[in-house]
Amino acid sequence: MTDTVTRFAPSPTGHLHLGHAHSALFGWRAAMDAGGRFLLRIEDIDPNRCRPEFERDLIEDLAWLGLTWERPVRRQSEHLDDHRAELVRLQTMGVVYPCFCTRKDIAAEIARAGHAPHGPDGPLYPGTCRDLPESIRRERMEAGAAYALRLDVAKARAMTGPLRWHDRAKGWQEATPEILGDVVLARKDTPTSYHLGVTVDDHIQGVTLVTRGEDLFFATHLHRLLQALLGYDPPDYHHHGLLRNERGERLAKRDQAKSLRSLREAGHSPAQVRAMAGFSDGV
């Protein structure tokens, strides 16, 4: 036996597709091959998009596919106090600030500037609220203004110094979280975002190997920074390739023809679907 712990952490916002199956099987096999443990975590922090029926269906689909995992399943919505506590720690460090900008405000600011630094997902937040006087921040918050809580990446980097992380496919990586800019860690009424939630939960659950799609490769630079700030030991990573459709586009939940549910209903067997997901040797 080893201490390898992997996880699959879907959001119940739609039905799982073949890409999800590939990711789940990838993590499951990594744990099984190492004699380790595999976890299922439900990332349901978005009450507007997450639905109980999608959670029920994804659990049923994964079991039908042949996967097994430890119980109980961790649901992020049931552990928001964990995320809130770590957010408070970051606030105490002085690396979090309130941002009152709407998406429209940010777009207008970028347009006025004529250009903006770009990251892997497009223009970065221009830092409009980063240096607001504390008195103005307090006044707006007391007036009930909506806001997000952003990470001051430059200040955080000054506190941690150089960092690196290891990807099993690409080797050691120098952490460059500034490529994502001052990301949102929480909002006025929600004590966590994806970035904070996944970092905290992986630590609490003792995940030692994070297996996920290469589309999240750049996010790992930021997660390494959060780990350092919060005093977490970093896990190992393996960012696998993405399954794509015949047009070369990555699979999405809106592509119902590739959903596990539709493939099941069309009469495909678990072995056939595992093969479609790139695991022809079975489970």
C-alpha positions in Angstrom: 0.0 0.0 0.0 1.1 3.6 -0.6 -0.1 6.9 0.6 -1.3 8.0 -2.9 -4.7 9.7 -2.7 -6.4 11.0 -5.8 -9.8 12.5 -6.4 -12.4 13.4 -9.1 -14.3 16.6 -8.3 -17.1 17.3 -10.7 -19.7 20.2 -10.4 -23.3 19.0 -10.7 -24.3 21.5 -13.4 -25.1 19.0 -16.1 -24.6 15.4 -17.2 -21.1 14.0 -17.3 -19.6 13.4 -20.8 -16.7 11.2 -22.1 -14.2 13.8 -21.1 -15.3 13.6 -17.5 -15.2 9.8 -17.8 -11.6 10.0 -19.0 -10.6 12.3 -16.1 -12.4 10.1 -13.5 -10.8 6.9 -14.8 -7.4 8.6 -15.1 -7.5 9.5 -11.4 -9.0 6.2 -10.3 -6.4 4.1 -12.2 -3.6 6.2 -10.7 -4.8 5.4 -7.2 -5.5 1.8 -7.9 -2.1 1.2 -9.7 -0.4 2.7 -6.6 -2.5 0.7 -4.1 -3.8 4.0 -2.9 -7.2 5.7 -2.3 -9.7 7.4 -4.7 -12.1 10.1 -3.5 -15.2 11.6 -5.1 -15.9 15.3 -4.2 -18.9 17.3 -5.3 -18.0 20.9 -6.0 -21.4 22.5 -5.6 -20.7 26.1 -4.5 -22.8 27.6 -7.3 -26.4 27.4 -6.1 -27.7 28.9 -9.4 -26.3 26.2 -11.6 -25.8 23.1 -9.4 -28.8 20.8 -9.1 -29.5 17.7 -6.9 -30.6 15.6 -9.9 -27.3 16.2 -11.7 -25.4 15.0 -8.6 -27.6 11.9 -8.3 -27.1 11.2 -12.0 -23.3 11.7 -12.0 -22.9 9.3 -9.0 -25.1 6.7 -10.8 -23.1 7.1 -14.0 -19.7 6.8 -12.3 -20.8 3.6 -10.5 -22.2 2.2 -13.7 -18.8 2.9 -15.3 -17.2 0.7 -12.7 -15.6 3.2 -10.4 -15.5 2.9 -6.6 -14.6 5.6 -4.1 -14.5 6.2 -0.4 -17.5 7.2 1.6 -18.8 9.7 2.6 -18.6 11.9 -0.4 -17.5 15.4 0.5 -19.8 18.2 -0.8 -18.3 21.6 -0.8 -21.6 23.3 0.1 -21.6 21.4 3.4 -18.1 22.6 4.4 -18.2 26.3 3.6 -17.0 27.1 7.2 -13.6 25.4 6.2 -13.2 27.8 3.3 -14.4 30.8 5.3 -11.8 30.1 8.0 -9.0 30.0 5.4 -10.3 33.1 3.7 -10.1 35.0 7.1 -6.5 33.8 7.4 -5.7 35.3 4.1 -7.5 38.5 5.0 -5.5 38.7 8.2 -2.3 38.5 6.1 -3.4 41.5 4.1 -3.3 39.8 0.7 -7.0 40.0 0.0 -8.9 43.2 -1.0 -12.6 43.9 -1.9 -13.3 44.7 -5.6 -16.5 46.5 -6.5 -16.1 46.3 -10.2 -18.7 44.6 -12.4 -17.7 42.8 -15.6 -18.9 45.8 -17.5 -16.7 48.1 -15.3 -13.7 45.9 -16.0 -14.3 45.8 -19.7 -14.7 49.6 -19.8 -11.4 50.1 -17.8 -9.5 47.8 -20.2 -11.0 49.7 -23.2 -10.0 53.1 -21.7 -6.4 51.8 -21.2 -6.3 50.7 -24.8 -4.6 47.4 -23.8 -4.4 45.0 -20.9 -2.1 42.3 -19.8 -3.3 39.0 -21.1 -3.3 35.6 -19.3 -4.2 32.1 -20.7 -7.9 32.9 -20.5 -7.8 36.5 -21.9 -7.4 40.0 -20.4 -6.5 40.2 -16.8 -8.2 42.2 -14.1 -6.6 45.7 -14.3 -6.4 46.2 -10.6 -8.9 49.0 -10.4 -9.8 48.5 -6.8 -6.5 47.3 -5.5 -5.4 50.6 -4.1 -8.7 52.0 -2.9 -8.4 53.8 0.4 -9.6 51.8 3.3 -12.2 54.4 4.2 -13.8 54.1 0.7 -13.8 50.3 0.9 -15.5 50.4 4.3 -18.1 53.0 3.2 -19.1 51.0 0.1 -19.3 47.7 2.1 -21.4 49.3 4.8 -23.7 50.7 2.1 -24.4 47.1 1.0 -22.5 47.3 -2.3 -21.8 44.0 -4.1 -18.2 43.0 -4.1 -15.7 40.2 -4.8 -12.6 39.4 -2.7 -9.5 39.3 -4.8 -6.0 38.0 -4.1 -3.3 40.6 -4.3 -0.9 38.4 -6.2 2.1 40.8 -6.1 1.8 41.2 -2.3 1.3 37.5 -1.8 4.4 36.7 -4.0 6.5 39.1 -1.9 5.5 37.1 1.2 6.2 33.6 -0.2 9.2 34.2 -2.5 9.9 31.8 -5.4 7.8 28.7 -5.6 7.7 25.6 -7.8 5.5 22.6 -8.3 5.8 19.2 -10.0 3.8 17.9 -12.9 4.3 14.2 -13.8 4.0 14.9 -17.5 6.0 18.1 -17.7 8.4 18.0 -14.8 9.2 20.8 -12.3 7.5 24.1 -12.9 8.4 27.5 -11.6 5.2 29.0 -10.1 4.1 32.1 -12.0 0.7 32.9 -10.5 0.8 36.4 -11.9 -0.3 35.0 -15.3 -3.8 34.8 -13.9 -3.8 38.2 -12.2 -5.7 39.1 -9.0 -8.2 36.3 -9.1 -11.5 36.2 -7.2 -11.3 34.1 -4.0 -14.8 34.7 -2.7 -17.8 37.0 -3.1 -19.9 39.0 -0.7 -22.3 36.1 -0.1 -20.1 33.1 -1.0 -17.0 32.4 1.1 -15.1 30.6 -1.6 -14.4 30.3 -5.3 -13.1 27.4 -7.3 -9.4 28.4 -6.7 -9.7 28.7 -2.9 -12.2 25.8 -2.6 -10.2 23.3 -4.5 -6.9 24.2 -2.7 -8.5 24.0 0.8 -10.4 20.8 0.1 -7.4 19.0 -1.4 -5.5 19.8 1.7 -8.2 18.8 4.1 -8.8 15.5 2.3 -5.1 14.6 2.1 -4.9 14.5 -1.7 -1.3 13.7 -2.7 -1.8 13.5 -6.5 -4.1 15.9 -8.3 -5.0 14.5 -11.7 -7.0 16.8 -13.9 -7.2 18.1 -17.5 -4.5 20.2 -19.1 -7.0 23.1 -19.3 -6.3 23.6 -15.6 -2.5 23.6 -15.9 -2.1 27.3 -15.5 -4.5 27.4 -12.5 -2.0 25.2 -10.6 0.5 28.2 -10.6 -2.1 30.1 -8.5 -3.0 27.1 -6.3 0.7 26.7 -5.4 0.8 30.3 -4.2 -2.3 29.7 -2.0 -0.8 26.5 -0.6 2.4 28.4 0.4 0.4 31.2 2.0 -1.7 28.8 4.0 1.2 26.5 5.0 0.0 23.4 3.0 2.3 20.8 1.7 1.9 20.8 -2.1 0.6 17.6 -3.8 2.0 16.1 -7.0 0.1 16.9 -10.2 -0.6 15.2 -13.5 -2.5 17.2 -16.1 -3.8 14.8 -18.7 -4.8 15.6 -22.3 -8.4 16.4 -23.1 -10.8 14.4 -25.2 -12.1 16.3 -28.2 -14.9 16.0 -30.7 -14.5 15.5 -34.5 -14.1 19.3 -34.9 -11.2 19.3 -32.4 -13.2 21.1 -29.8 -13.0 19.9 -26.2 -16.1 18.1 -25.0 -18.6 20.2 -23.0 -21.8 19.3 -21.0 -23.9 20.9 -23.7 -22.8 18.2 -26.1 -25.5 15.8 -25.1 -24.5 13.2 -27.8 -21.4 12.5 -25.8 -22.9 12.4 -22.3 -22.6 9.2 -20.4 -26.3 9.2 -19.8 -27.1 9.3 -23.5 -24.5 6.6 -24.3 -26.1 4.4 -21.6 -29.6 5.0 -23.0 -28.3 4.2 -26.5 -27.3 0.7 -25.2 -23.6 1.0 -24.9 -22.0 -1.1 -22.2 -19.7 0.2 -19.5 -16.7 -1.5 -21.2 -17.6 0.2 -24.5 -17.8 3.6 -22.8 -14.6 3.1 -21.0 -13.0 2.3 -24.3 -14.5 5.5 -25.8 -12.9 7.4 -22.9 -9.5 5.9 -23.7 -9.4 3.0 -21.3 -9.9 -0.1 -23.4 -8.2 -2.4 -20.9 -11.3 -2.3 -18.6 -11.5 -1.5 -14.9 
